[in-house]
């Protein structure tokens, strides 16, 4: 697992020990960031269900100015912190051990809005409808912000959101699906 492009291109990332997470492959990460914008000119990113932090670190490498990483697994939090330290990105990140829904409420209280939200939960264990409707109702995306969802290819993704439309849907291999929403 490595950083694909940007300031930290080619640098290796550690995976979370054990089998509790399923890292996004480099191939999928490269394709996805190519779709949502190969590089960013600032902005705030939220990496929910962050695992190793690979997606949020990729966003930082490509120009996001700050990323908030959230995961409830202590091993994941430790791995994110190690990866940020290795990449020398600690000053551009906040890391929280918390439930995704509690963290969404917390960022709302801080009046944060994001240009990019990355959602990559354990397949078949997350309620994408609830997560996306919560993000929408709390108004956590700014302007033309993007929400990236990685999911099982058989997952049914919401298409009834009032303020977001599906920008792109792709399947990668037999198990990985990606749905990208944009604020409208």
C-alpha positions as a LaTeX table, in Angstrom:
\begin{tabular}{lrrr}
\hline
Residue & $x$ (\AA) & $y$ (\AA) & $z$ (\AA) \\
\hline
Unk1 & 0.00 & 0.00 & 0.00 \\
Unk2 & 1.45 & 3.34 & $-1.04$ \\
Unk3 & 0.62 & 6.97 & $-1.77$ \\
Unk4 & $-0.21$ & 7.17 & $-5.49$ \\
Unk5 & 0.38 & 10.84 & $-6.36$ \\
Unk6 & 1.18 & 14.28 & $-5.05$ \\
Unk7 & 3.71 & 15.49 & $-2.52$ \\
Unk8 & 4.10 & 12.05 & $-0.85$ \\
Unk9 & 3.97 & 9.99 & $-4.07$ \\
Unk10 & 5.49 & 6.52 & $-3.80$ \\
Unk11 & 5.81 & 6.50 & $-0.01$ \\
Unk12 & 4.75 & 3.26 & 1.69 \\
Unk13 & 1.85 & 3.10 & 4.16 \\
Unk14 & 1.35 & 0.57 & 6.93 \\
Unk15 & $-1.80$ & $-1.53$ & 7.00 \\
Unk16 & $-3.84$ & $-2.09$ & 10.15 \\
Unk17 & $-2.65$ & $-5.36$ & 11.76 \\
Unk18 & $-5.10$ & $-8.25$ & 11.61 \\
Unk19 & $-8.16$ & $-8.76$ & 9.44 \\
Unk20 & $-10.50$ & $-6.11$ & 10.88 \\
Unk21 & $-9.97$ & $-3.76$ & 7.92 \\
Unk22 & $-9.92$ & $-4.16$ & 4.15 \\
Unk23 & $-7.52$ & $-1.64$ & 2.61 \\
Unk24 & $-8.48$ & 0.09 & $-0.64$ \\
Unk25 & $-6.18$ & $-1.28$ & $-3.32$ \\
Unk26 & $-3.73$ & 1.06 & $-5.01$ \\
Unk27 & $-5.46$ & 0.40 & $-8.33$ \\
Unk28 & $-8.88$ & 1.48 & $-7.00$ \\
Unk29 & $-7.38$ & 4.47 & $-5.17$ \\
Unk30 & $-5.67$ & 5.67 & $-8.34$ \\
Unk31 & $-8.86$ & 5.32 & $-10.42$ \\
Unk32 & $-11.02$ & 7.03 & $-7.82$ \\
Unk33 & $-8.80$ & 10.04 & $-7.33$ \\
Unk34 & $-8.55$ & 10.36 & $-11.09$ \\
Unk35 & $-12.37$ & 10.62 & $-11.17$ \\
Unk36 & $-12.91$ & 13.03 & $-8.28$ \\
Unk37 & $-10.12$ & 15.34 & $-9.26$ \\
Unk38 & $-6.51$ & 14.33 & $-9.52$ \\
Unk39 & $-5.37$ & 17.23 & $-7.34$ \\
Unk40 & $-6.98$ & 19.68 & $-4.90$ \\
Unk41 & $-6.30$ & 23.31 & $-4.16$ \\
Unk42 & $-6.96$ & 23.24 & $-0.44$ \\
Unk43 & $-10.10$ & 22.33 & 1.42 \\
Unk44 & $-11.11$ & 20.16 & 4.32 \\
Unk45 & $-11.45$ & 16.36 & 4.10 \\
Unk46 & $-13.22$ & 13.89 & 6.40 \\
Unk47 & $-12.08$ & 10.25 & 6.31 \\
Unk48 & $-14.80$ & 8.18 & 8.06 \\
Unk49 & $-14.02$ & 4.54 & 8.86 \\
Unk50 & $-10.44$ & 5.58 & 8.11 \\
Unk51 & $-8.69$ & 2.24 & 8.73 \\
Unk52 & $-5.02$ & 2.88 & 7.93 \\
Unk53 & $-5.78$ & 6.45 & 6.81 \\
Unk54 & $-4.71$ & 5.65 & 3.27 \\
Unk55 & $-7.50$ & 7.57 & 1.52 \\
Unk56 & $-7.23$ & 10.67 & 3.71 \\
Unk57 & $-3.44$ & 10.68 & 3.39 \\
Unk58 & $-3.81$ & 10.42 & $-0.40$ \\
Unk59 & $-6.11$ & 13.47 & $-0.29$ \\
Unk60 & $-3.53$ & 15.39 & 1.76 \\
Unk61 & $-0.75$ & 14.38 & $-0.63$ \\
Unk62 & $-2.87$ & 15.70 & $-3.51$ \\
Unk63 & $-3.49$ & 19.11 & $-1.98$ \\
Unk64 & $-6.20$ & 18.97 & 0.68 \\
Unk65 & $-5.11$ & 21.34 & 3.41 \\
Unk66 & $-6.45$ & 19.32 & 6.36 \\
Unk67 & $-8.03$ & 15.91 & 7.02 \\
Unk68 & $-10.08$ & 14.67 & 9.97 \\
Unk69 & $-9.62$ & 10.89 & 10.42 \\
Unk70 & $-12.25$ & 8.86 & 12.30 \\
Unk71 & $-12.24$ & 5.19 & 13.23 \\
Unk72 & $-13.43$ & 3.30 & 16.30 \\
Unk73 & $-10.78$ & 0.53 & 16.18 \\
Unk74 & $-7.80$ & 1.26 & 18.47 \\
Unk75 & $-5.43$ & $-0.59$ & 16.11 \\
Unk76 & $-6.63$ & 1.60 & 13.23 \\
Unk77 & $-6.08$ & 4.79 & 15.25 \\
Unk78 & $-2.55$ & 3.68 & 16.11 \\
Unk79 & $-1.83$ & 2.86 & 12.44 \\
Unk80 & $-3.21$ & 6.21 & 11.23 \\
Unk81 & $-0.99$ & 8.06 & 13.71 \\
Unk82 & 2.07 & 6.03 & 12.59 \\
Unk83 & 1.33 & 6.68 & 8.91 \\
Unk84 & 0.85 & 10.41 & 9.51 \\
Unk85 & 4.11 & 10.56 & 11.44 \\
Unk86 & 5.97 & 8.65 & 8.68 \\
Unk87 & 4.51 & 10.97 & 6.02 \\
Unk88 & 5.24 & 14.05 & 8.15 \\
Unk89 & 1.58 & 15.09 & 7.95 \\
Unk90 & 0.69 & 15.26 & 11.64 \\
Unk91 & 0.19 & 19.03 & 11.51 \\
Unk92 & $-2.42$ & 18.65 & 8.75 \\
Unk93 & $-4.53$ & 16.05 & 10.52 \\
Unk94 & $-6.85$ & 15.39 & 13.43 \\
Unk95 & $-7.40$ & 11.79 & 14.50 \\
Unk96 & $-10.41$ & 10.66 & 16.55 \\
Unk97 & $-11.36$ & 7.30 & 17.96 \\
Unk98 & $-15.13$ & 7.46 & 17.72 \\
Unk99 & $-18.26$ & 6.05 & 16.19 \\
Unk100 & $-18.99$ & 7.53 & 12.75 \\
Unk101 & $-22.39$ & 8.96 & 13.73 \\
Unk102 & $-21.08$ & 10.59 & 16.91 \\
Unk103 & $-18.21$ & 12.10 & 14.95 \\
Unk104 & $-20.63$ & 13.56 & 12.36 \\
Unk105 & $-22.52$ & 15.27 & 15.18 \\
Unk106 & $-19.21$ & 16.50 & 16.65 \\
Unk107 & $-18.01$ & 18.09 & 13.39 \\
Unk108 & $-21.41$ & 19.77 & 13.02 \\
Unk109 & $-21.01$ & 21.32 & 16.49 \\
Unk110 & $-17.63$ & 22.64 & 15.35 \\
Unk111 & $-19.37$ & 24.11 & 12.28 \\
Unk112 & $-17.03$ & 22.29 & 9.89 \\
Unk113 & $-17.90$ & 21.77 & 6.24 \\
Unk114 & $-15.93$ & 19.51 & 3.96 \\
Unk115 & $-14.89$ & 19.62 & 0.32 \\
Unk116 & $-14.40$ & 15.84 & 0.40 \\
Unk117 & $-15.86$ & 13.09 & 2.59 \\
Unk118 & $-14.42$ & 9.58 & 2.25 \\
Unk119 & $-16.66$ & 6.72 & 3.42 \\
Unk120 & $-15.11$ & 3.25 & 3.36 \\
Unk121 & $-16.74$ & 1.15 & 6.10 \\
Unk122 & $-16.53$ & $-2.60$ & 6.56 \\
Unk123 & $-18.72$ & $-4.03$ & 3.78 \\
Unk124 & $-22.23$ & $-5.09$ & 4.83 \\
Unk125 & $-21.80$ & $-3.48$ & 8.26 \\
Unk126 & $-22.69$ & 0.11 & 7.46 \\
Unk127 & $-25.99$ & 1.77 & 6.69 \\
Unk128 & $-25.08$ & 3.98 & 3.73 \\
Unk129 & $-28.59$ & 5.46 & 3.66 \\
Unk130 & $-28.32$ & 6.60 & 7.27 \\
Unk131 & $-24.76$ & 7.91 & 6.87 \\
Unk132 & $-25.52$ & 9.89 & 3.70 \\
Unk133 & $-28.81$ & 11.27 & 4.99 \\
Unk134 & $-27.05$ & 12.34 & 8.21 \\
Unk135 & $-24.32$ & 14.13 & 6.24 \\
Unk136 & $-27.00$ & 15.81 & 4.14 \\
Unk137 & $-29.21$ & 16.86 & 7.06 \\
Unk138 & $-26.24$ & 18.24 & 9.02 \\
Unk139 & $-25.05$ & 20.17 & 5.93 \\
Unk140 & $-21.48$ & 18.89 & 6.23 \\
Unk141 & $-20.52$ & 19.32 & 2.55 \\
Unk142 & $-19.65$ & 22.71 & 1.11 \\
Unk143 & $-20.28$ & 24.14 & $-2.36$ \\
Unk144 & $-19.70$ & 21.44 & $-4.94$ \\
Unk145 & $-18.20$ & 19.01 & $-2.44$ \\
Unk146 & $-17.74$ & 15.32 & $-3.13$ \\
Unk147 & $-18.68$ & 12.22 & $-1.13$ \\
Unk148 & $-16.78$ & 9.02 & $-1.98$ \\
Unk149 & $-18.38$ & 5.73 & $-0.91$ \\
Unk150 & $-16.65$ & 2.40 & $-1.24$ \\
Unk151 & $-18.98$ & $-0.57$ & $-0.91$ \\
Unk152 & $-19.71$ & $-4.15$ & $-1.87$ \\
Unk153 & $-20.72$ & $-4.42$ & $-5.54$ \\
Unk154 & $-24.14$ & $-5.77$ & $-4.54$ \\
Unk155 & $-24.89$ & $-2.89$ & $-2.15$ \\
Unk156 & $-27.84$ & $-0.68$ & $-3.00$ \\
Unk157 & $-26.73$ & 2.93 & $-2.81$ \\
Unk158 & $-29.15$ & 5.80 & $-2.15$ \\
Unk159 & $-30.29$ & 7.83 & $-5.13$ \\
Unk160 & $-32.97$ & 9.82 & $-3.30$ \\
Unk161 & $-30.76$ & 12.47 & $-1.71$ \\
Unk162 & $-32.12$ & 16.02 & $-2.03$ \\
Unk163 & $-28.80$ & 17.86 & $-2.25$ \\
Unk164 & $-26.52$ & 15.26 & $-3.82$ \\
Unk165 & $-26.51$ & 13.51 & $-7.14$ \\
Unk166 & $-24.55$ & 10.47 & $-8.22$ \\
Unk167 & $-21.58$ & 11.68 & $-10.22$ \\
Unk168 & $-20.15$ & 8.25 & $-10.99$ \\
Unk169 & $-20.61$ & 4.56 & $-10.13$ \\
Unk170 & $-18.03$ & 1.91 & $-10.94$ \\
Unk171 & $-17.28$ & $-1.69$ & $-9.99$ \\
Unk172 & $-13.70$ & $-2.86$ & $-9.57$ \\
Unk173 & $-13.28$ & $-6.60$ & $-9.64$ \\
Unk174 & $-15.87$ & $-8.83$ & $-8.04$ \\
Unk175 & $-16.23$ & $-7.18$ & $-4.66$ \\
Unk176 & $-15.43$ & $-3.45$ & $-4.74$ \\
Unk177 & $-17.97$ & $-0.87$ & $-5.81$ \\
Unk178 & $-17.51$ & 2.90 & $-5.76$ \\
Unk179 & $-20.23$ & 5.53 & $-5.78$ \\
Unk180 & $-19.30$ & 9.21 & $-5.94$ \\
Unk181 & $-21.84$ & 11.87 & $-5.02$ \\
Unk182 & $-21.55$ & 15.60 & $-5.68$ \\
Unk183 & $-23.34$ & 18.41 & $-3.88$ \\
Unk184 & $-25.85$ & 20.03 & $-6.22$ \\
\hline
\end{tabular}
